[in-house]
Amino acid sequence: MKYPISIIGLLGLSLAPRAQSTATLSTLPTITINLRTPDPLATGAFNHFEVIDQRADTARIGIHTFIPTFGHSRNRQLIFRQPVASEIAGYLNKSFARPGAHWSALIVLRNLWLSDANYLREDKVKDPEVMTHRTHIRLKAEIYAYNDSFYVPIIRFDTLQTYKRSNPYNNWNSYYSLWENDLTAVLTGMTDSASSLTLIRAERGRRLQLDEIRQFNRSRFDPAITGSVSPVPGVYASFQEFRDNTPSIQSFEVRQEKDGRLLYVKDKNGASQYCHDAWGYCDGKTIFIMREGRLFPVWKEGKAFYFYSQAYKEWTMQDLQVVTPTPSVITPTGRLIPGSPGGFYPGPTRKVPSLQQRIYTVDMDSGGVY
């Protein structure tokens, strides 16, 4: 899809990448997402909803980079009007609670994130189709039916909604209203699925106590690296070593080269070998994540980890005619061939990429990034 480019925008274009600060995400401009009136549920098995927010970052529900970008930051944080647990619980109780229903619902929210589909090059290598993706809605939750003092596991809800090139999200005036409608639809689908399954599973399912559920989630979503202890220096061979704050490789060096910050691990003979498949490393203060063989500094907010990197798929200016200088020349026979007026001529059309650095977050379940 081609976007209109104004003369003012072109005059302000800078092809030099700008340095990115690791200031907290709280300094980003905010966009408030409002849940819409839902479609009616097919079933209603719950008289009340309670939500526990067990996400790594409980302060926001996503980051969006407004398009088109011209080399300067337009990142925005997406939020609800209230804390996420209160917003979703209030919304579900208002829209879906059925007085007189036998069960109540406990929703443990593991992930809720709205974002651009800004893939790294390694993602494209694994799946070329990702280049058509534009936006994502991620939702992971565990849902329990409870009555009196026991809780029954009903469903683990895990969805990733991807929007592609030929959808209305390409209209840069309508991102947020569409996200509101679609997030509402996702929550409706989750609640409908849980209601239907409760009628089947609740009476025969395993009975748990609330303390057991809380303990399970504390152990799962509170790894050692998110604690108050300083990170241990060394190279993380795997994501699990990062989570456990136990880097296993201690003989290494980091070099700043033209391609970026690179890692070299020493072999048994003491020779340094370039390493491109570690998960990352720590110098005792700053953690670095490895992507495409380069190291990027990571910062922590809450229990979440973020870093800046260049996306492989960037918005580009289509059909930009590049103006190239062409001076006058004198041939060996003495003939003067003048250059074009002003010494320039319109050169071949080429794409000029935005060098906007994107904010990525580490998936604390899998070690992937998005």
Secondary structure, 3 states (H helix, E strand, C coil): CCCCCCHHHHHCCCCCCCCCCCCCHHHCCEEECCCCCCCCCCCCCEEEEEEEECCCCCCCCEEEECCCCCCCCCEEEEECCCCHHHHHHHHHHHHCCCCCCCEEEEEEEEEEEEEECCCCHHHHHHCHHHHHEEEEEEEEEEEEEEECCEEEEEEEEEEEEEEECCCHHHCCCCHHHHHHHHHHHHHHHHHHHHHHHHHHHCCCCCCECHHHHHHHHHHHHCCHHHCCCCCCCEEECCHHHHHHCCCCECCEEEEEECCEEEEEEECCCCCEEEECCCCEEECCCCEEEEECCEEEEEEEECCEEEEEEECCCCCEEEEEEEEEECCCEECCCCCEECCCHHHEEEEEEEEEECCCEEEEEECCCCCCEC
